[in-house]
Amino acid sequence: MDLELRHLKTIRAIADAGSLTRAATALGLAQPALSAQLKRIERALGGALFERRREGVRATALGDLVLDRARVVLPAVCELQEEAVRFARDGAEGYRLGGTHGPLLGGLVDRIARTDPGAPLTTYTSWSEREIAGGVSDGRLDFALVGVCGESGPPEAGRLAWTEVARDPVYVMLAADHPLARRAEIDLAELAAEAWTDVPGDGCFGDCFAAACVRAGFTPACVYETDTASCVHLVQVGRAVGLCRATFPVTPGLVTRPLAGTPLVWRHLLGWHPEGRAAGRAAAVLAHTRAAHAEALATSAGRAPARTPREGSPR
């Protein structure tokens, strides 16, 4: 068995408490479990660390040696962890962006790269809104660009500052030759016989979609949960219809249409740590994100987005 930090913490707790009973209570363990753990530690270190007495325990010479080292190592590791978090949060200027999959993150990267070309810029994506928010909360990311369904609250609401970028109706995407593809909007009930496809996530969107279908008088017979490329393929070949954001880009072989009555709404949110290293740039990043949303919305509608000379030459 390799010696770990938790073993040093256990040894220190026993020495501080003066008895296995009191140490077990402090550590939240049963005394037999703590005794067994101490025996494993002692075997790994080659000898007894404590003398068991009626009134409690007392460190042996080997125990004193280990405790002396533990009282140096444990504070040093704690200080290292705190310094690493501070460095991650307050280190070199730059942009560490996290987002769920969608066109806004790419648009945000493009706009920041054009307006602040010398700044380091990295991205991290995940299907999980909670994972992205956790990265900002822990200081590993500066900004989180995520979406939530309807009026649902964002993850890490108590630790992060969140601002709504925009809210869009949820659209349906159909094969270009689908019988309903020429309609300006589609009633959800007209899709009752269809198979569906959607990307995964850890929010409530799946439940909200199921509830919307029930209100429309049906239950989805089949839902394929897969990556974006596979969703697009299943729609293009007529195997399913899909749900998408209003910002979904124009894609050959399929069309996107709003659902009548807007039964589902998607809110785009930008989050940051109010005490993080990038909090002072939140207003600028929010403005970039809103501009990226407007650009994506115009592109999805087949309109060429306008660019000012300050934003760079057309491409």
JOLINRA-V151228 format. One record per residue. N is the residue number from 1. PHI is phi in degrees with one decimal (* if undefined). D_LAST is the distance of its C-alpha to the last C-alpha in Angstrom with 1 decimal. Layout:
# JOLINRA-V151228
N/PHI/D_LAST  N/PHI/D_LAST
This chain:
# JOLINRA-V151228
1/*/60.1  2/-81.9/57.7  3/-73.7/58.2  4/-120.8/55.5  5/-58.5/54.8  6/-62.9/56.1  7/-68.6/59.4  8/-64.0/59.8  9/-64.4/59.2  10/-64.8/61.9  11/-61.3/64.3  12/-63.5/63.7  13/-63.0/64.2  14/-65.2/67.5  15/-64.0/68.7  16/-66.3/67.8  17/-77.8/69.4  18/81.5/72.5  19/-158.8/72.9  20/-67.9/71.1  21/-64.3/71.8  22/-68.0/70.2  23/-66.1/67.3  24/-62.1/66.7  25/-63.6/66.6  26/-64.7/64.2  27/-87.6/61.8  28/74.2/62.1  29/-118.9/63.8  30/-75.4/67.1  31/-60.4/69.6  32/-60.4/70.2  33/-66.7/66.5  34/-67.5/66.4  35/-61.6/69.5  36/-64.0/68.0  37/-64.7/64.8  38/-62.0/66.9  39/-61.8/68.9  40/-65.6/65.8  41/-64.6/64.6  42/-63.6/68.1  43/-63.2/68.1  44/-66.9/64.8  45/-94.9/66.1  46/90.6/69.5  47/178.6/71.9  48/-70.6/72.8  49/-98.9/70.9  50/-137.8/73.3  51/-92.4/77.0  52/-84.7/77.7  53/-125.5/80.5  54/-61.6/82.2  55/-87.0/80.6  56/147.8/77.1  57/-126.2/75.4  58/-138.2/75.4  59/-65.0/73.2  60/-79.4/74.7  61/-61.3/74.2  62/-65.4/71.2  63/-62.0/69.9  64/-60.5/70.2  65/-60.7/68.2  66/-65.6/65.4  67/-65.0/65.4  68/-58.4/65.2  69/-69.4/62.1  70/-62.3/60.6  71/-72.9/61.0  72/-93.0/58.9  73/-68.8/56.3  74/-64.0/55.5  75/-63.0/54.8  76/-65.2/52.7  77/-67.0/50.5  78/-62.0/50.2  79/-65.1/49.1  80/-60.2/46.6  81/-63.1/45.1  82/-64.9/44.9  83/-65.9/43.4  84/-64.3/40.7  85/-64.6/39.8  86/-63.0/39.7  87/-65.5/37.6  88/-63.1/35.1  89/-86.4/35.0  90/-119.2/35.3  91/-74.0/34.0  92/-58.2/31.1  93/-62.5/28.3  94/161.3/25.2  95/-130.0/23.9  96/-113.8/25.4  97/-104.7/23.8  98/-121.2/25.6  99/-159.2/24.7  100/-80.4/25.8  101/-66.8/23.5  102/166.0/20.8  103/-74.3/17.2  104/-69.5/18.0  105/-63.5/18.6  106/-62.4/15.2  107/-65.3/13.7  108/-66.5/16.3  109/-58.2/15.6  110/-59.8/12.0  111/-69.9/13.3  112/-65.6/16.3  113/-62.9/14.6  114/-77.7/12.6  115/-89.0/15.8  116/-136.9/18.3  117/-65.1/16.9  118/-89.3/20.4  119/-82.2/21.8  120/-60.1/22.8  121/-143.5/21.1  122/-129.1/22.6  123/-131.3/22.6  124/-142.7/25.4  125/-121.9/25.5  126/-157.9/28.6  127/-73.4/29.9  128/-95.0/32.5  129/-62.3/31.9  130/-66.2/35.2  131/-64.1/34.0  132/-62.8/30.9  133/-62.9/33.0  134/-62.8/35.7  135/-63.4/33.3  136/-71.7/32.6  137/-61.2/36.3  138/-84.1/37.3  139/87.2/35.0  140/-85.5/32.8  141/-130.1/29.7  142/-91.9/28.7  143/-136.4/27.1  144/-115.2/27.5  145/-115.7/25.2  146/-133.1/27.3  147/-130.8/28.5  148/-133.5/32.0  149/-86.0/33.8  150/55.8/35.2  151/-100.2/37.2  152/-62.2/37.6  153/-78.0/37.7  154/-78.3/35.3  155/-70.4/36.6  156/53.8/38.2  157/-62.4/38.6  158/-79.8/41.5  159/-111.7/39.6  160/-108.4/36.0  161/-92.3/34.6  162/-120.2/32.5  163/-132.5/30.5  164/-74.7/29.2  165/-82.0/25.5  166/-169.9/25.8  167/-130.6/28.0  168/-127.9/27.0  169/-68.3/29.2  170/-79.8/29.2  171/-102.4/28.1  172/-110.9/29.5  173/-112.2/27.5  174/-128.3/29.3  175/-61.4/29.0  176/-58.4/27.6  177/-100.0/31.2  178/-65.7/33.0  179/-56.6/35.7  180/-98.0/34.2  181/-65.4/30.6  182/-87.8/30.9  183/-74.5/32.4  184/-71.6/30.6  185/-148.1/32.1  186/-129.8/34.5  187/-78.0/37.7  188/-56.4/38.0  189/-62.8/41.5  190/-70.5/40.2  191/-106.7/38.7  192/-60.3/41.9  193/-88.1/42.5  194/-84.0/39.1  195/-82.9/38.3  196/-121.5/35.5  197/-138.5/33.0  198/-157.5/31.4  199/-86.1/30.2  200/-74.4/32.8  201/-177.3/33.2  202/-110.7/36.1  203/-90.3/36.1  204/-98.8/38.1  205/-59.2/35.5  206/-59.0/37.6  207/-67.4/40.7  208/-65.7/39.1  209/-63.9/37.8  210/-59.9/41.3  211/-66.1/42.9  212/-64.4/40.7  213/-64.9/41.7  214/-61.4/45.4  215/-63.5/45.1  216/-83.7/43.7  217/97.4/46.8  218/-151.8/45.7  219/-119.2/45.0  220/-57.4/42.1  221/-75.0/43.8  222/-154.9/41.2  223/-129.8/38.2  224/-91.0/36.1  225/-98.1/34.7  226/-155.6/32.0  227/-75.5/28.5  228/-60.4/25.4  229/-60.6/24.8  230/-70.8/28.5  231/-58.0/28.4  232/-59.4/25.7  233/-62.4/27.7  234/-61.5/30.9  235/-72.0/29.5  236/-59.5/28.0  237/-88.8/31.3  238/79.2/33.3  239/-80.2/35.1  240/-161.0/34.3  241/-111.5/32.4  242/-128.4/30.4  243/-101.0/29.8  244/-151.1/26.3  245/-80.2/24.7  246/-64.6/23.3  247/-88.2/19.9  248/-60.7/20.0  249/-69.7/16.8  250/-58.1/17.3  251/-134.3/18.9  252/-56.9/20.5  253/88.6/24.3  254/-146.1/24.8  255/-129.6/24.6  256/-117.3/25.1  257/-138.7/27.7  258/-70.2/29.4  259/-91.4/33.0  260/-60.1/35.6  261/80.2/37.1  262/48.9/34.5  263/-70.9/36.8  264/-134.6/34.4  265/-128.4/32.1  266/-119.7/29.6  267/-106.1/29.2  268/-87.4/26.4  269/-126.5/28.0  270/-116.5/27.1  271/-126.7/30.0  272/-154.3/31.1  273/-83.8/34.5  274/-63.1/36.0  275/-111.1/37.5  276/-75.1/34.7  277/-65.4/33.0  278/-104.2/29.8  279/-59.3/31.6  280/-68.3/30.9  281/-101.9/27.2  282/-61.5/27.5  283/-61.7/26.9  284/-67.6/23.5  285/-66.0/22.5  286/-62.3/23.8  287/-62.7/21.7  288/-61.7/18.5  289/-65.7/19.7  290/-66.2/20.5  291/-66.6/17.1  292/-64.3/15.6  293/-64.9/18.3  294/-60.7/17.6  295/-66.5/13.9  296/-65.2/15.3  297/-65.8/18.0  298/-65.5/16.0  299/-64.7/13.9  300/-65.8/17.3  301/-86.7/18.7  302/84.4/16.3  303/-100.8/14.9  304/-74.9/11.4  305/-67.5/11.4  306/-77.9/11.8  307/-129.5/10.4  308/-87.3/12.8  309/-55.5/12.4  310/-64.8/14.0  311/-81.0/11.3  312/114.4/8.9  313/-76.6/6.5  314/-62.4/3.8  315/-125.5/0.0
